[in-house]
């Protein structure tokens, strides 16, 4: 978890959390008490980013978190 949190803050495409598995996205959401509302894929140059719209479990305002999933598609 430390390496994910050090990789960025997840608030923009440029500062996306770098993850090596899709399960890590859920781990980050769980850590911050967030639930996934919807998800979309975004391509930025040679990077593949998941934009996940989330909401705190208290029902507050929606916001987006960004996860760089490039390694999932380049690892062999």
mmCIF file of the N, C-alpha and C atoms, coordinates in Angstrom:
data_MODEL
# 
_entry.id   MODEL 
# 
loop_
_atom_site.group_PDB 
_atom_site.id 
_atom_site.type_symbol 
_atom_site.label_atom_id 
_atom_site.label_alt_id 
_atom_site.label_comp_id 
_atom_site.label_asym_id 
_atom_site.label_entity_id 
_atom_site.label_seq_id 
_atom_site.pdbx_PDB_ins_code 
_atom_site.Cartn_x 
_atom_site.Cartn_y 
_atom_site.Cartn_z 
_atom_site.occupancy 
_atom_site.B_iso_or_equiv 
_atom_site.pdbx_formal_charge 
_atom_site.auth_seq_id 
_atom_site.auth_comp_id 
_atom_site.auth_asym_id 
_atom_site.auth_atom_id 
_atom_site.pdbx_PDB_model_num 
ATOM 1   N N  . UNK A 1 1  ? 0.825   -1.189  0.000   1.00 0.00 ? 1  UNK A N  1 
ATOM 2   C CA . UNK A 1 1  ? 0.000   0.000   0.000   1.00 0.00 ? 1  UNK A CA 1 
ATOM 3   C C  . UNK A 1 1  ? 0.873   1.258   0.000   1.00 0.00 ? 1  UNK A C  1 
ATOM 4   N N  . UNK A 1 2  ? 1.977   1.212   0.741   1.00 0.00 ? 2  UNK A N  1 
ATOM 5   C CA . UNK A 1 2  ? 2.857   2.388   0.794   1.00 0.00 ? 2  UNK A CA 1 
ATOM 6   C C  . UNK A 1 2  ? 3.347   2.790   -0.587  1.00 0.00 ? 2  UNK A C  1 
ATOM 7   N N  . UNK A 1 3  ? 3.732   1.826   -1.406  1.00 0.00 ? 3  UNK A N  1 
ATOM 8   C CA . UNK A 1 3  ? 4.245   2.166   -2.739  1.00 0.00 ? 3  UNK A CA 1 
ATOM 9   C C  . UNK A 1 3  ? 3.155   2.788   -3.609  1.00 0.00 ? 3  UNK A C  1 
ATOM 10  N N  . UNK A 1 4  ? 1.925   2.348   -3.457  1.00 0.00 ? 4  UNK A N  1 
ATOM 11  C CA . UNK A 1 4  ? 0.817   2.940   -4.225  1.00 0.00 ? 4  UNK A CA 1 
ATOM 12  C C  . UNK A 1 4  ? 0.614   4.385   -3.792  1.00 0.00 ? 4  UNK A C  1 
ATOM 13  N N  . UNK A 1 5  ? 0.552   4.620   -2.504  1.00 0.00 ? 5  UNK A N  1 
ATOM 14  C CA . UNK A 1 5  ? 0.303   5.971   -1.998  1.00 0.00 ? 5  UNK A CA 1 
ATOM 15  C C  . UNK A 1 5  ? 1.459   6.918   -2.304  1.00 0.00 ? 5  UNK A C  1 
ATOM 16  N N  . UNK A 1 6  ? 2.677   6.395   -2.417  1.00 0.00 ? 6  UNK A N  1 
ATOM 17  C CA . UNK A 1 6  ? 3.823   7.238   -2.777  1.00 0.00 ? 6  UNK A CA 1 
ATOM 18  C C  . UNK A 1 6  ? 3.868   7.537   -4.272  1.00 0.00 ? 6  UNK A C  1 
ATOM 19  N N  . UNK A 1 7  ? 3.151   6.751   -5.080  1.00 0.00 ? 7  UNK A N  1 
ATOM 20  C CA . UNK A 1 7  ? 3.218   6.919   -6.538  1.00 0.00 ? 7  UNK A CA 1 
ATOM 21  C C  . UNK A 1 7  ? 2.451   8.138   -7.038  1.00 0.00 ? 7  UNK A C  1 
ATOM 22  N N  . UNK A 1 8  ? 1.558   8.668   -6.247  1.00 0.00 ? 8  UNK A N  1 
ATOM 23  C CA . UNK A 1 8  ? 0.755   9.825   -6.636  1.00 0.00 ? 8  UNK A CA 1 
ATOM 24  C C  . UNK A 1 8  ? -0.352  10.037  -5.623  1.00 0.00 ? 8  UNK A C  1 
ATOM 25  N N  . UNK A 1 9  ? -1.233  11.008  -5.931  1.00 0.00 ? 9  UNK A N  1 
ATOM 26  C CA . UNK A 1 9  ? -2.357  11.242  -5.019  1.00 0.00 ? 9  UNK A CA 1 
ATOM 27  C C  . UNK A 1 9  ? -3.692  10.808  -5.610  1.00 0.00 ? 9  UNK A C  1 
ATOM 28  N N  . UNK A 1 10 ? -3.680  10.357  -6.873  1.00 0.00 ? 10 UNK A N  1 
ATOM 29  C CA . UNK A 1 10 ? -4.879  9.842   -7.499  1.00 0.00 ? 10 UNK A CA 1 
ATOM 30  C C  . UNK A 1 10 ? -5.908  10.875  -7.904  1.00 0.00 ? 10 UNK A C  1 
ATOM 31  N N  . UNK A 1 11 ? -5.585  12.156  -7.769  1.00 0.00 ? 11 UNK A N  1 
ATOM 32  C CA . UNK A 1 11 ? -6.580  13.204  -8.031  1.00 0.00 ? 11 UNK A CA 1 
ATOM 33  C C  . UNK A 1 11 ? -6.612  13.697  -9.473  1.00 0.00 ? 11 UNK A C  1 
ATOM 34  N N  . UNK A 1 12 ? -5.560  13.440  -10.250 1.00 0.00 ? 12 UNK A N  1 
ATOM 35  C CA . UNK A 1 12 ? -5.515  13.877  -11.651 1.00 0.00 ? 12 UNK A CA 1 
ATOM 36  C C  . UNK A 1 12 ? -4.905  12.767  -12.499 1.00 0.00 ? 12 UNK A C  1 
ATOM 37  N N  . UNK A 1 13 ? -5.034  12.904  -13.814 1.00 0.00 ? 13 UNK A N  1 
ATOM 38  C CA . UNK A 1 13 ? -4.392  11.948  -14.715 1.00 0.00 ? 13 UNK A CA 1 
ATOM 39  C C  . UNK A 1 13 ? -2.889  11.907  -14.486 1.00 0.00 ? 13 UNK A C  1 
ATOM 40  N N  . UNK A 1 14 ? -2.298  13.069  -14.267 1.00 0.00 ? 14 UNK A N  1 
ATOM 41  C CA . UNK A 1 14 ? -0.854  13.174  -14.103 1.00 0.00 ? 14 UNK A CA 1 
ATOM 42  C C  . UNK A 1 14 ? -0.361  12.591  -12.780 1.00 0.00 ? 14 UNK A C  1 
ATOM 43  N N  . UNK A 1 15 ? -1.217  12.572  -11.762 1.00 0.00 ? 15 UNK A N  1 
ATOM 44  C CA . UNK A 1 15 ? -0.814  12.086  -10.442 1.00 0.00 ? 15 UNK A CA 1 
ATOM 45  C C  . UNK A 1 15 ? -1.555  10.807  -10.055 1.00 0.00 ? 15 UNK A C  1 
ATOM 46  N N  . UNK A 1 16 ? -1.910  10.015  -11.056 1.00 0.00 ? 16 UNK A N  1 
ATOM 47  C CA . UNK A 1 16 ? -2.647  8.774   -10.823 1.00 0.00 ? 16 UNK A CA 1 
ATOM 48  C C  . UNK A 1 16 ? -1.857  7.816   -9.943  1.00 0.00 ? 16 UNK A C  1 
ATOM 49  N N  . UNK A 1 17 ? -2.578  7.089   -9.085  1.00 0.00 ? 17 UNK A N  1 
ATOM 50  C CA . UNK A 1 17 ? -1.952  6.011   -8.327  1.00 0.00 ? 17 UNK A CA 1 
ATOM 51  C C  . UNK A 1 17 ? -1.490  4.945   -9.313  1.00 0.00 ? 17 UNK A C  1 
ATOM 52  N N  . UNK A 1 18 ? -0.277  4.439   -9.165  1.00 0.00 ? 18 UNK A N  1 
ATOM 53  C CA . UNK A 1 18 ? 0.218   3.358   -10.007 1.00 0.00 ? 18 UNK A CA 1 
ATOM 54  C C  . UNK A 1 18 ? -0.081  2.044   -9.294  1.00 0.00 ? 18 UNK A C  1 
ATOM 55  N N  . UNK A 1 19 ? -0.822  1.171   -9.981  1.00 0.00 ? 19 UNK A N  1 
ATOM 56  C CA . UNK A 1 19 ? -1.175  -0.122  -9.398  1.00 0.00 ? 19 UNK A CA 1 
ATOM 57  C C  . UNK A 1 19 ? -0.690  -1.241  -10.314 1.00 0.00 ? 19 UNK A C  1 
ATOM 58  N N  . UNK A 1 20 ? -0.466  -2.403  -9.718  1.00 0.00 ? 20 UNK A N  1 
ATOM 59  C CA . UNK A 1 20 ? -0.017  -3.551  -10.512 1.00 0.00 ? 20 UNK A CA 1 
ATOM 60  C C  . UNK A 1 20 ? -1.091  -4.629  -10.596 1.00 0.00 ? 20 UNK A C  1 
ATOM 61  N N  . UNK A 1 21 ? -2.240  -4.393  -9.952  1.00 0.00 ? 21 UNK A N  1 
ATOM 62  C CA . UNK A 1 21 ? -3.372  -5.310  -10.064 1.00 0.00 ? 21 UNK A CA 1 
ATOM 63  C C  . UNK A 1 21 ? -4.661  -4.518  -9.863  1.00 0.00 ? 21 UNK A C  1 
ATOM 64  N N  . UNK A 1 22 ? -5.739  -5.028  -10.409 1.00 0.00 ? 22 UNK A N  1 
ATOM 65  C CA . UNK A 1 22 ? -7.025  -4.361  -10.243 1.00 0.00 ? 22 UNK A CA 1 
ATOM 66  C C  . UNK A 1 22 ? -7.494  -4.415  -8.797  1.00 0.00 ? 22 UNK A C  1 
ATOM 67  N N  . UNK A 1 23 ? -7.098  -5.445  -8.074  1.00 0.00 ? 23 UNK A N  1 
ATOM 68  C CA . UNK A 1 23 ? -7.477  -5.564  -6.669  1.00 0.00 ? 23 UNK A CA 1 
ATOM 69  C C  . UNK A 1 23 ? -6.937  -4.396  -5.846  1.00 0.00 ? 23 UNK A C  1 
ATOM 70  N N  . UNK A 1 24 ? -5.794  -3.858  -6.255  1.00 0.00 ? 24 UNK A N  1 
ATOM 71  C CA . UNK A 1 24 ? -5.213  -2.730  -5.516  1.00 0.00 ? 24 UNK A CA 1 
ATOM 72  C C  . UNK A 1 24 ? -6.095  -1.492  -5.590  1.00 0.00 ? 24 UNK A C  1 
ATOM 73  N N  . UNK A 1 25 ? -6.844  -1.333  -6.671  1.00 0.00 ? 25 UNK A N  1 
ATOM 74  C CA . UNK A 1 25 ? -7.787  -0.213  -6.739  1.00 0.00 ? 25 UNK A CA 1 
ATOM 75  C C  . UNK A 1 25 ? -8.809  -0.326  -5.603  1.00 0.00 ? 25 UNK A C  1 
ATOM 76  N N  . UNK A 1 26 ? -9.326  -1.535  -5.411  1.00 0.00 ? 26 UNK A N  1 
ATOM 77  C CA . UNK A 1 26 ? -10.278 -1.770  -4.326  1.00 0.00 ? 26 UNK A CA 1 
ATOM 78  C C  . UNK A 1 26 ? -9.654  -1.571  -2.963  1.00 0.00 ? 26 UNK A C  1 
ATOM 79  N N  . UNK A 1 27 ? -8.399  -1.964  -2.823  1.00 0.00 ? 27 UNK A N  1 
ATOM 80  C CA . UNK A 1 27 ? -7.700  -1.773  -1.550  1.00 0.00 ? 27 UNK A CA 1 
ATOM 81  C C  . UNK A 1 27 ? -7.603  -0.287  -1.200  1.00 0.00 ? 27 UNK A C  1 
ATOM 82  N N  . UNK A 1 28 ? -7.293  0.549   -2.193  1.00 0.00 ? 28 UNK A N  1 
ATOM 83  C CA . UNK A 1 28 ? -7.199  1.993   -1.955  1.00 0.00 ? 28 UNK A CA 1 
ATOM 84  C C  . UNK A 1 28 ? -8.570  2.545   -1.584  1.00 0.00 ? 28 UNK A C  1 
ATOM 85  N N  . UNK A 1 29 ? -9.596  2.139   -2.316  1.00 0.00 ? 29 UNK A N  1 
ATOM 86  C CA . UNK A 1 29 ? -10.955 2.612   -1.993  1.00 0.00 ? 29 UNK A CA 1 
ATOM 87  C C  . UNK A 1 29 ? -11.336 2.211   -0.575  1.00 0.00 ? 29 UNK A C  1 
ATOM 88  N N  . UNK A 1 30 ? -11.041 0.976   -0.204  1.00 0.00 ? 30 UNK A N  1 
ATOM 89  C CA . UNK A 1 30 ? -11.362 0.505   1.145   1.00 0.00 ? 30 UNK A CA 1 
ATOM 90  C C  . UNK A 1 30 ? -10.610 1.303   2.206   1.00 0.00 ? 30 UNK A C  1 
ATOM 91  N N  . UNK A 1 31 ? -9.340  1.586   1.937   1.00 0.00 ? 31 UNK A N  1 
ATOM 92  C CA . UNK A 1 31 ? -8.522  2.340   2.888   1.00 0.00 ? 31 UNK A CA 1 
ATOM 93  C C  . UNK A 1 31 ? -9.148  3.691   3.217   1.00 0.00 ? 31 UNK A C  1 
ATOM 94  N N  . UNK A 1 32 ? -9.707  4.347   2.197   1.00 0.00 ? 32 UNK A N  1 
ATOM 95  C CA . UNK A 1 32 ? -10.282 5.680   2.381   1.00 0.00 ? 32 UNK A CA 1 
ATOM 96  C C  . UNK A 1 32 ? -11.797 5.659   2.591   1.00 0.00 ? 32 UNK A C  1 
ATOM 97  N N  . UNK A 1 33 ? -12.396 4.478   2.694   1.00 0.00 ? 33 UNK A N  1 
ATOM 98  C CA . UNK A 1 33 ? -13.834 4.380   2.933   1.00 0.00 ? 33 UNK A CA 1 
ATOM 99  C C  . UNK A 1 33 ? -14.653 4.897   1.762   1.00 0.00 ? 33 UNK A C  1 
ATOM 100 N N  . UNK A 1 34 ? -14.278 4.482   0.544   1.00 0.00 ? 34 UNK A N  1 
ATOM 101 C CA . UNK A 1 34 ? -14.938 4.965   -0.669  1.00 0.00 ? 34 UNK A CA 1 
ATOM 102 C C  . UNK A 1 34 ? -15.642 3.818   -1.376  1.00 0.00 ? 34 UNK A C  1 
ATOM 103 N N  . UNK A 1 35 ? -16.742 4.145   -2.020  1.00 0.00 ? 35 UNK A N  1 
ATOM 104 C CA . UNK A 1 35 ? -17.416 3.157   -2.847  1.00 0.00 ? 35 UNK A CA 1 
ATOM 105 C C  . UNK A 1 35 ? -17.384 3.593   -4.300  1.00 0.00 ? 35 UNK A C  1 
ATOM 106 N N  . UNK A 1 36 ? -17.216 2.618   -5.186  1.00 0.00 ? 36 UNK A N  1 
ATOM 107 C CA . UNK A 1 36 ? -17.155 2.906   -6.619  1.00 0.00 ? 36 UNK A CA 1 
ATOM 108 C C  . UNK A 1 36 ? -18.558 3.152   -7.143  1.00 0.00 ? 36 UNK A C  1 
ATOM 109 N N  . UNK A 1 37 ? -18.704 4.251   -7.906  1.00 0.00 ? 37 UNK A N  1 
ATOM 110 C CA . UNK A 1 37 ? -19.973 4.585   -8.540  1.00 0.00 ? 37 UNK A CA 1 
ATOM 111 C C  . UNK A 1 37 ? -19.942 4.172   -10.011 1.00 0.00 ? 37 UNK A C  1 
ATOM 112 N N  . UNK A 1 38 ? -18.864 4.542   -10.699 1.00 0.00 ? 38 UNK A N  1 
ATOM 113 C CA . UNK A 1 38 ? -18.682 4.161   -12.103 1.00 0.00 ? 38 UNK A CA 1 
ATOM 114 C C  . UNK A 1 38 ? -17.205 4.207   -12.440 1.00 0.00 ? 38 UNK A C  1 
ATOM 115 N N  . UNK A 1 39 ? -16.885 3.625   -13.608 1.00 0.00 ? 39 UNK A N  1 
ATOM 116 C CA . UNK A 1 39 ? -15.485 3.526   -14.027 1.00 0.00 ? 39 UNK A CA 1 
ATOM 117 C C  . UNK A 1 39 ? -15.386 3.726   -15.530 1.00 0.00 ? 39 UNK A C  1 
ATOM 118 N N  . UNK A 1 40 ? -14.302 4.370   -15.956 1.00 0.00 ? 40 UNK A N  1 
ATOM 119 C CA . UNK A 1 40 ? -14.028 4.570   -17.382 1.00 0.00 ? 40 UNK A CA 1 
ATOM 120 C C  . UNK A 1 40 ? -12.531 4.451   -17.597 1.00 0.00 ? 40 UNK A C  1 
ATOM 121 N N  . UNK A 1 41 ? -12.147 4.065   -18.806 1.00 0.00 ? 41 UNK A N  1 
ATOM 122 C CA . UNK A 1 41 ? -10.731 3.993   -19.162 1.00 0.00 ? 41 UNK A CA 1 
ATOM 123 C C  . UNK A 1 41 ? -10.349 5.211   -19.977 1.00 0.00 ? 41 UNK A C  1 
ATOM 124 N N  . UNK A 1 42 ? -9.154  5.714   -19.713 1.00 0.00 ? 42 UNK A N  1 
ATOM 125 C CA . UNK A 1 42 ? -8.635  6.897   -20.397 1.00 0.00 ? 42 UNK A CA 1 
ATOM 126 C C  . UNK A 1 42 ? -7.227  6.565   -20.875 1.00 0.00 ? 42 UNK A C  1 
ATOM 127 N N  . UNK A 1 43 ? -6.904  6.987   -22.083 1.00 0.00 ? 43 UNK A N  1 
ATOM 128 C CA . UNK A 1 43 ? -5.545  6.828   -22.580 1.00 0.00 ? 43 UNK A CA 1 
ATOM 129 C C  . UNK A 1 43 ? -4.879  8.191   -22.607 1.00 0.00 ? 43 UNK A C  1 
ATOM 130 N N  . UNK A 1 44 ? -3.671  8.260   -22.048 1.00 0.00 ? 44 UNK A N  1 
ATOM 131 C CA . UNK A 1 44 ? -2.907  9.507   -22.019 1.00 0.00 ? 44 UNK A CA 1 
ATOM 132 C C  . UNK A 1 44 ? -1.503  9.170   -22.508 1.00 0.00 ? 44 UNK A C  1 
ATOM 133 N N  . UNK A 1 45 ? -1.230  9.495   -23.789 1.00 0.00 ? 45 UNK A N  1 
ATOM 134 C CA . UNK A 1 45 ? 0.052   9.112   -24.373 1.00 0.00 ? 45 UNK A CA 1 
ATOM 135 C C  . UNK A 1 45 ? 0.152   7.600   -24.393 1.00 0.00 ? 45 UNK A C  1 
ATOM 136 N N  . UNK A 1 46 ? 1.190   7.065   -23.768 1.00 0.00 ? 46 UNK A N  1 
ATOM 137 C CA . UNK A 1 46 ? 1.343   5.613   -23.704 1.00 0.00 ? 46 UNK A CA 1 
ATOM 138 C C  . UNK A 1 46 ? 0.853   5.025   -22.384 1.00 0.00 ? 46 UNK A C  1 
ATOM 139 N N  . UNK A 1 47 ? 0.161   5.844   -21.608 1.00 0.00 ? 47 UNK A N  1 
ATOM 140 C CA . UNK A 1 47 ? -0.358  5.400   -20.311 1.00 0.00 ? 47 UNK A CA 1 
ATOM 141 C C  . UNK A 1 47 ? -1.834  5.039   -20.422 1.00 0.00 ? 47 UNK A C  1 
ATOM 142 N N  . UNK A 1 48 ? -2.226  4.015   -19.711 1.00 0.00 ? 48 UNK A N  1 
ATOM 143 C CA . UNK A 1 48 ? -3.624  3.617   -19.632 1.00 0.00 ? 48 UNK A CA 1 
ATOM 144 C C  . UNK A 1 48 ? -4.086  3.880   -18.197 1.00 0.00 ? 48 UNK A C  1 
ATOM 145 N N  . UNK A 1 49 ? -5.134  4.673   -18.082 1.00 0.00 ? 49 UNK A N  1 
ATOM 146 C CA . UNK A 1 49 ? -5.598  5.142   -16.781 1.00 0.00 ? 49 UNK A CA 1 
ATOM 147 C C  . UNK A 1 49 ? -7.053  4.725   -16.577 1.00 0.00 ? 49 UNK A C  1 
ATOM 148 N N  . UNK A 1 50 ? -7.374  4.238   -15.387 1.00 0.00 ? 50 UNK A N  1 
ATOM 149 C CA . UNK A 1 50 ? -8.764  4.025   -15.003 1.00 0.00 ? 50 UNK A CA 1 
ATOM 150 C C  . UNK A 1 50 ? -9.219  5.238   -14.200 1.00 0.00 ? 50 UNK A C  1 
ATOM 151 N N  . UNK A 1 51 ? -10.315 5.843   -14.650 1.00 0.00 ? 51 UNK A N  1 
ATOM 152 C CA . UNK A 1 51 ? -10.939 6.940   -13.886 1.00 0.00 ? 51 UNK A CA 1 
ATOM 153 C C  . UNK A 1 51 ? -12.129 6.341   -13.158 1.00 0.00 ? 51 UNK A C  1 
ATOM 154 N N  . UNK A 1 52 ? -12.055 6.337   -11.855 1.00 0.00 ? 52 UNK A N  1 
ATOM 155 C CA . UNK A 1 52 ? -13.119 5.751   -11.047 1.00 0.00 ? 52 UNK A CA 1 
ATOM 156 C C  . UNK A 1 52 ? -13.801 6.861   -10.256 1.00 0.00 ? 52 UNK A C  1 
ATOM 157 N N  . UNK A 1 53 ? -15.088 7.016   -10.499 1.00 0.00 ? 53 UNK A N  1 
ATOM 158 C CA . UNK A 1 53 ? -15.883 7.969   -9.742  1.00 0.00 ? 53 UNK A CA 1 
ATOM 159 C C  . UNK A 1 53 ? -16.286 7.283   -8.445  1.00 0.00 ? 53 UNK A C  1 
ATOM 160 N N  . UNK A 1 54 ? -15.983 7.952   -7.344  1.00 0.00 ? 54 UNK A N  1 
ATOM 161 C CA . UNK A 1 54 ? -16.203 7.373   -6.020  1.00 0.00 ? 54 UNK A CA 1 
ATOM 162 C C  . UNK A 1 54 ? -17.003 8.327   -5.146  1.00 0.00 ? 54 UNK A C  1 
ATOM 163 N N  . UNK A 1 55 ? -17.451 7.776   -4.053  1.00 0.00 ? 55 UNK A N  1 
ATOM 164 C CA . UNK A 1 55 ? -18.183 8.545   -3.059  1.00 0.00 ? 55 UNK A CA 1 
ATOM 165 C C  . UNK A 1 55 ? -17.829 7.982   -1.694  1.00 0.00 ? 55 UNK A C  1 
ATOM 166 N N  . UNK A 1 56 ? -17.670 8.860   -0.718  1.00 0.00 ? 56 UNK A N  1 
ATOM 167 C CA . UNK A 1 56 ? -17.432 8.381   0.642   1.00 0.00 ? 56 UNK A CA 1 
ATOM 168 C C  . UNK A 1 56 ? -18.658 7.627   1.111   1.00 0.00 ? 56 UNK A C  1 
ATOM 169 N N  . UNK A 1 57 ? -18.451 6.706   2.024   1.00 0.00 ? 57 UNK A N  1 
ATOM 170 C CA . UNK A 1 57 ? -19.552 5.887   2.525   1.00 0.00 ? 57 UNK A CA 1 
ATOM 171 C C  . UNK A 1 57 ? -20.632 6.701   3.230   1.00 0.00 ? 57 UNK A C  1 
ATOM 172 N N  . UNK A 1 58 ? -20.334 7.963   3.570   1.00 0.00 ? 58 UNK A N  1 
ATOM 173 C CA . UNK A 1 58 ? -21.341 8.807   4.222   1.00 0.00 ? 58 UNK A CA 1 
ATOM 174 C C  . UNK A 1 58 ? -22.271 9.489   3.213   1.00 0.00 ? 58 UNK A C  1 
ATOM 175 N N  . UNK A 1 59 ? -22.095 9.179   1.914   1.00 0.00 ? 59 UNK A N  1 
ATOM 176 C CA . UNK A 1 59 ? -22.982 9.736   0.892   1.00 0.00 ? 59 UNK A CA 1 
ATOM 177 C C  . UNK A 1 59 ? -22.613 11.132  0.432   1.00 0.00 ? 59 UNK A C  1 
ATOM 178 N N  . UNK A 1 60 ? -21.404 11.567  0.693   1.00 0.00 ? 60 UNK A N  1 
ATOM 179 C CA . UNK A 1 60 ? -20.977 12.918  0.305   1.00 0.00 ? 60 UNK A CA 1 
ATOM 180 C C  . UNK A 1 60 ? -20.812 13.031  -1.210  1.00 0.00 ? 60 UNK A C  1 
ATOM 181 N N  . UNK A 1 61 ? -20.326 14.164  -1.649  1.00 0.00 ? 61 UNK A N  1 
ATOM 182 C CA . UNK A 1 61 ? -20.188 14.485  -3.072  1.00 0.00 ? 61 UNK A CA 1 
ATOM 183 C C  . UNK A 1 61 ? -19.279 13.491  -3.802  1.00 0.00 ? 61 UNK A C  1 
ATOM 184 N N  . UNK A 1 62 ? -19.637 13.212  -5.051  1.00 0.00 ? 62 UNK A N  1 
ATOM 185 C CA . UNK A 1 62 ? -18.837 12.335  -5.898  1.00 0.00 ? 62 UNK A CA 1 
ATOM 186 C C  . UNK A 1 62 ? -17.541 13.023  -6.318  1.00 0.00 ? 62 UNK A C  1 
ATOM 187 N N  . UNK A 1 63 ? -16.491 12.239  -6.505  1.00 0.00 ? 63 UNK A N  1 
ATOM 188 C CA . UNK A 1 63 ? -15.255 12.765  -7.076  1.00 0.00 ? 63 UNK A CA 1 
ATOM 189 C C  . UNK A 1 63 ? -14.536 11.629  -7.789  1.00 0.00 ? 63 UNK A C  1 
ATOM 190 N N  . UNK A 1 64 ? -13.565 11.971  -8.611  1.00 0.00 ? 64 UNK A N  1 
ATOM 191 C CA . UNK A 1 64 ? -12.841 10.983  -9.395  1.00 0.00 ? 64 UNK A CA 1 
ATOM 192 C C  . UNK A 1 64 ? -11.493 10.666  -8.774  1.00 0.00 ? 64 UNK A C  1 
ATOM 193 N N  . UNK A 1 65 ? -11.119 9.389   -8.847  1.00 0.00 ? 65 UNK A N  1 
ATOM 194 C CA . UNK A 1 65 ? -9.776  8.934   -8.524  1.00 0.00 ? 65 UNK A CA 1 
ATOM 195 C C  . UNK A 1 65 ? -9.210  8.296   -9.779  1.00 0.00 ? 65 UNK A C  1 
ATOM 196 N N  . UNK A 1 66 ? -7.916  8.481   -9.995  1.00 0.00 ? 66 UNK A N  1 
ATOM 197 C CA . UNK A 1 66 ? -7.245  7.973   -11.191 1.00 0.00 ? 66 UNK A CA 1 
ATOM 198 C C  . UNK A 1 66 ? -6.204  6.934   -10.804 1.00 0.00 ? 66 UNK A C  1 
ATOM 199 N N  . UNK A 1 67 ? -6.203  5.828   -11.569 1.00 0.00 ? 67 UNK A N  1 
ATOM 200 C CA . UNK A 1 67 ? -5.278  4.730   -11.332 1.00 0.00 ? 67 UNK A CA 1 
ATOM 201 C C  . UNK A 1 67 ? -4.561  4.407   -12.630 1.00 0.00 ? 67 UNK A C  1 
ATOM 202 N N  . UNK A 1 68 ? -3.235  4.458   -12.608 1.00 0.00 ? 68 UNK A N  1 
ATOM 203 C CA . UNK A 1 68 ? -2.429  4.096   -13.769 1.00 0.00 ? 68 UNK A CA 1 
ATOM 204 C C  . UNK A 1 68 ? -2.315  2.579   -13.795 1.00 0.00 ? 68 UNK A C  1 
ATOM 205 N N  . UNK A 1 69 ? -2.943  1.970   -14.804 1.00 0.00 ? 69 UNK A N  1 
ATOM 206 C CA . UNK A 1 69 ? -2.958  0.507   -14.926 1.00 0.00 ? 69 UNK A CA 1 
ATOM 207 C C  . UNK A 1 69 ? -2.106  0.035   -16.094 1.00 0.00 ? 69 UNK A C  1 
ATOM 208 N N  . UNK A 1 70 ? -1.237  0.890   -16.583 1.00 0.00 ? 70 UNK A N  1 
ATOM 209 C CA . UNK A 1 70 ? -0.411  0.586   -17.743 1.00 0.00 ? 70 UNK A CA 1 
ATOM 210 C C  . UNK A 1 70 ? 0.337   -0.732  -17.576 1.00 0.00 ? 70 UNK A C  1 
ATOM 211 N N  . UNK A 1 71 ? 0.901   -0.955  -16.406 1.00 0.00 ? 71 UNK A N  1 
ATOM 212 C CA . UNK A 1 71 ? 1.710   -2.156  -16.176 1.00 0.00 ? 71 UNK A CA 1 
ATOM 213 C C  . UNK A 1 71 ? 0.901   -3.438  -16.368 1.00 0.00 ? 71 UNK A C  1 
ATOM 214 N N  . UNK A 1 72 ? -0.392  -3.396  -16.119 1.00 0.00 ? 72 UNK A N  1 
ATOM 215 C CA . UNK A 1 72 ? -1.229  -4.583  -16.303 1.00 0.00 ? 72 UNK A CA 1 
ATOM 216 C C  . UNK A 1 72 ? -1.297  -5.004  -17.751 1.00 0.00 ? 72 UNK A C  1 
ATOM 217 N N  . UNK A 1 73 ? -1.122  -4.050  -18.658 1.00 0.00 ? 73 UNK A N  1 
ATOM 218 C CA . UNK A 1 73 ? -1.248  -4.339  -20.078 1.00 0.00 ? 73 UNK A CA 1 
ATOM 219 C C  . UNK A 1 73 ? 0.102   -4.476  -20.776 1.00 0.00 ? 73 UNK A C  1 
ATOM 220 N N  . UNK A 1 74 ? 1.184   -4.209  -20.043 1.00 0.00 ? 74 UNK A N  1 
ATOM 221 C CA . UNK A 1 74 ? 2.516   -4.333  -20.637 1.00 0.00 ? 74 UNK A CA 1 
ATOM 222 C C  . UNK A 1 74 ? 3.322   -5.466  -20.026 1.00 0.00 ? 74 UNK A C  1 
ATOM 223 N N  . UNK A 1 75 ? 2.893   -5.955  -18.875 1.00 0.00 ? 75 UNK A N  1 
ATOM 224 C CA . UNK A 1 75 ? 3.616   -7.053  -18.215 1.00 0.00 ? 75 UNK A CA 1 
ATOM 225 C C  . UNK A 1 75 ? 3.434   -8.340  -18.998 1.00 0.00 ? 75 UNK A C  1 
ATOM 226 N N  . UNK A 1 76 ? 4.483   -9.139  -19.047 1.00 0.00 ? 76 UNK A N  1 
ATOM 227 C CA . UNK A 1 76 ? 4.408   -10.405 -19.786 1.00 0.00 ? 76 UNK A CA 1 
ATOM 228 C C  . UNK A 1 76 ? 4.766   -11.559 -18.903 1.00 0.00 ? 76 UNK A C  1 
# 
